[in-house]
Amino acid sequence: MKTLLKAVATLCAVCLFLSFRVEASQMTDTSRSHSFRITAYLTLDNPIPESVYDRMDKIDYLNIAFINPKTSGKFVVADSIHSIIQKAREHNKKIKVLVSIGGQGHHGYIRELITPDHSQAFINCIVDMVMQGFDGVDLDFEKDIVDANYGDFIQKLALALHTCSKGRKELTAAVGTDFFNPKFSFPAAVWNSMDFINMMSYDLYSENKPQQQAPIFQVDSDTYYWHKEAGVDSMRLGLGLPFYGYRFYKGGFGRNLKSKEIPFSEILGSNYHGTAALDIDTIATDNVIFYNGTTTIRQKTHFAFQHLGGIMIWQLAEDAPGQYSLLDIICSELNRP
């Protein structure tokens, strides 16, 4: 019965979403090409290959992830970060480089920093960091950070960044629907105070029940929630695309265990199915790997171009090289060089 109810709920969400598709703004491809955003994350977890910088001319926003505050709220920006910013701009003079705060992990102490008693001091620290060469801030506040103080903090931070003494800075956010709905509901003014938000339409999985982690239907349900229920203008929404997958395998006591992210480039490697994996979303061998192949990436990019303001990629360094690049697939779908 639970399975049936879940299926009915999903069907209802998709059917209701049809109304959004009908009312989506009809813009010409020419006008869209100037405003449609490609945002890509670049993480600091591993050394960054020099080849990544050759891709900078294909994106509009680079989010450097992550630089998190100390418990005092202050930030330290290493020299290596300034080097990344410099190299990105050498390859694309128009690129906007944002600093991303938050991410998965234990960052619960940030919840204290955004309380009314501490938020202004924290905002001052964020603005000071942005002034060190960034074009703005991206917030990836997830389950252990989001609470009732989030909305007020967002609006205060947006005002501070948009009125910086050295010129306007941008504020964006990565959002997961399950972080907010149904626990926290904020007025549309909160979301629309930001320059745009990117929906993390991936990581839909249960370790006890392996499943596709970024299915097509999640695009519909996420867009319906953020546009229709949260009230975000559709052109402020970006669709998150995964350049990675997860492998599920059997552990002790019959449990299903999930691997760490497997980059798309690695999925195409000899350890898995090679280039035979390009156009599919699932590899079923002794273990199961779920990801998005080229066909799904094309479909999602087409949807975003028709109905939203941009796309977001997690993350740039996980793309495959050369003719197998997902970023090149995206640019081809958008008629970009």
N, C-alpha and C positions, 0 to 999 in steps of 0.2 A: 504493500500500500504506500509506503514512504517513497519508493521508487516511482510509482505512478504519479503521486502528488508532485514530486520534483519535476517529472517530465512535463506535467500540465503547466506548472509554474513557468518553466523555461519557454514552453510554447506560447504562453500568454505574453511573456516579455517580448518575444520576437514579433508576435502579431501586433502588439501595441506599438512597437518600434517602427512599424511600417508608416505610421503617421509622421514620424520624424523624417523618414526618407522623402515623403511626398512634399514636405514643407521646406526641405533643405534649399538654401539659396542657390539659384541658378546663375553661376558665373561662367564667363567664357574661359577656355583653357589659357588664353593669352593673359588675361588679368590675374588668373590664379597663379600662374608661374612666377609672378613677382611677389606674391604674399604667402604662398605655401611654404611652411617651415620644415626643414629637416634638422632635427636635434639628435646629437649622438653623445652618449656617455663615454668617458674614458677613465678607467679605474687605475688606482695607484697601487694595486695589490702586487703586481708583477712588473718587471722591467718593460718599458714600452718600445716595441720594435720601431726602427726608423721608418719602415715602410708605412706605418700608420699615418705619418705626417703627409704622405703623398695623397691621402684620401681627404685631407682637410678642404680642398677646393670643391668638394661635392656636398658639404654640409653648411648649414647656416649658423647653428649653435653648437658649441662644444661645452659639455658639462663635465668638469673635472671632479671625480668622485673618489674618495670623500675627504673633506677637511672638516674635522669636528672640533668643537671647543673643549677646553679643559673645564673642569667643574666650576671654575670661576667665571666661565663665559668667554674667556679670552681665547684667541686663535694664534697659532704659529704657522706662518707660511714659509715653507722651506725654499731654498734657492732652486731646487729641482723643479718646483712648481712654476717659478718664473721662467725657467728654461722651456717648459712645455708651452706656456703662453706665447713666448717669443717665436718658437718654431711653428706653432699653429698659425700665427699671423704672417709669418714669412711665406707660408704656402697659400694663405687666403686673407687678403687685406681687409675683407669685409666681414670676416667671421666674428661672432660674439662669443666670448669665453666667460662662462658662469662658474662659480664655485658651488658645489653641491654639499649640503649639510644633511647629516642623518644616515639613512641606509639601514639595512638589516643589521641586527646585532643588539647589544645591550647598551642602549643610550638613554635609559630611563631618567638619568640625571638632567637631561635637557627639558624634561617635563617641569622641573623646578624652575629652570631658567625662563620659561615663558609664562610664569605666574605673574599676576599684576604687580607684585612687590619687586620682581626682578626683571621684568620684560624690557623696560626702557634701557637699563644698563646693558642687557644682552644685545638689544638692537644697536646700541652705540658701538659695541664690539664688532658686530656684523658689518656695519657701515665702514668702520675703520679698516677691516680686512678687505672689503670690496675696493677701497681706494688704493689698494696695492697692485692694481693692474687688471682687475676684473671688470666685466661689463654688467654684472648683476649676480643674483643669488638664485639657486635652485634648492628648494626644500624637499627632501625625501623623508618626511616624518612618518614613521610606520607605527605598528601596533603599540609599542611600549612608550611612544611619545604623544600620540594624539589623545587629547582630552578636551574638556569643555573650554579651556583657555585658548585653544588653537585659533578660533575665529578672530578674537580680539587682537591676538598677537599678529596674525596675518595682516590685518588692516593697518595696524600701527607700523609694521615693517614696510609694507607697500608705500605708505606715505613718506616714510623716511628715505627710502631708496629713490622714489620718484622725484623727490625735491632735494637731492644731494647738491651741495654747494658747488661741486665740480662737474655738474651735469647729471642728467637723469640716468639712473641705473634700473635694471629690470628685475622683476621678481616672478619666478615660475615655481611650479611644484609638480612632483610626481605623486600620483594618488592611486591607491588601491581601493576599489569600491567597498571591500569588506572591512577596511579600516574605519569607515565612517557610517555605513548603512548596516543596521538601523541604529547603531549606538549613539552617533552624534549627527545632528542636523543643524547646519549653519545657514543663515540667510544667503541668497544669491549674491548679495553685495560683497560678501567675503570672497567668494571665488572670482567675481568679476573685478575685484580690486587688483588682482594679479594680471600680469601681461598675458599669460596663458598657463594652462595646466596640461600635463601629459598623463593619460590613463595607463596604468600598468596592467594591460590586458594580457597577462601571462602569469605563470606560477600558480595556475589553478590545478592543484593536485592534492592528493591525500596519500600519505606514505603507506596507509593500510589498503589503499585501492588505487593502484597505478592507472593513470589516465592521461590523455592529451593535456599538456600544461598550458597551451595557448590556442584553444579551439576557436573556430570561426564564430560560434554562437556567443562567445564571451565578448566579442566586438560589439554585437548588437545590444546585449544586456548592459554592458558598461556604458555605452553611448546613451542608451535610453535613460539610465539612472542620472548621469552627470548633466545631460542636457534637459531632460524633462522634469526630473525630480529635484535635482540640486540647482537647476536654473542657470547653468553655465552657457553662455553664448557659444554656439557650435564652432565659430571661427576661433574661439579661444581654446578649443579642445585639440589635443594631439593624441594619436593612437600609438601606443607602445608596441614595438615589434621585437621579438627575441632573436638574437643571433647565437642562440645556444639551445641545448636540450638537457634532459635529465635521463639517466639510466636507472631503471628499477631492477632490483635483484632480490633473491630470496636470502633472508638472514636466519638467525637462530629462531627456533620455535615457530617456523613458518611465516615469520613476519616479512613484509615487503619493505626493503630499505631503498632509499633514494641516494644517488650519487651527488657529488657537487656538480656545478655547471660543466657541461661538456661543450666547448666552443664548436660552432658550425664547421670551422676549418678542421677540427679534429674528427668530427663525425664523418667528414669526407675522406679521412685518412685510412690507411691500410688496416688499422685495427678494427674498423667497422665495415661499412659496405662500399667505401670509396665513392666514386662519382655516381654510382647507381642510387645513392641516397639523395641526389639533388632534388628530385621532383616529388618526393614522398614526405610524409610527416612522422612515420613510425618505422622503426627497424625492429623486427621481432626475431631474435635468435635465442640463445640461452637466456638472455636478459631482454628487456624491452627498453628502447630509447624513444622518447617523444620529443619532437622539435617541430619547427616550421621550415619546410622546404621551399624551393623557388616558386612553385605554383601558388602556395598559400600566401607567401610574401607579396606576390603580384596582386592577388585578390584583395588583400588587406590594404595595400597601397592605393589601389583603384578606389576602394570604398572611401578611404580617408580623403583622397583628392576630390571626390565628388561631394562629400558631406562635412568634412572637418577642416581645421585650419593647419594641420601639419601631422607629422609622424615623429616618433621618438624611437631611438635604437638603443637597446642594451646588449652588448656594448661594442664599440668600434673595433677593438683589438681581437674580437672573437670571429670576425668575418673571414671568409675564405679568400685566398689570393686570386688574382688574374681573372680568367673567364668565369670562375665559379662564385664571384663576389655577390653577396646579397645586396650590398649597397649599389652596385652597378645595376642589378635587377630593378631596384627602386627608382634609380635615376632614369633608366630606360622607360619605365612605366610613366614617369612624369615628363618625358621628353626633354630631359636635361642631359647635357654632355657628360 
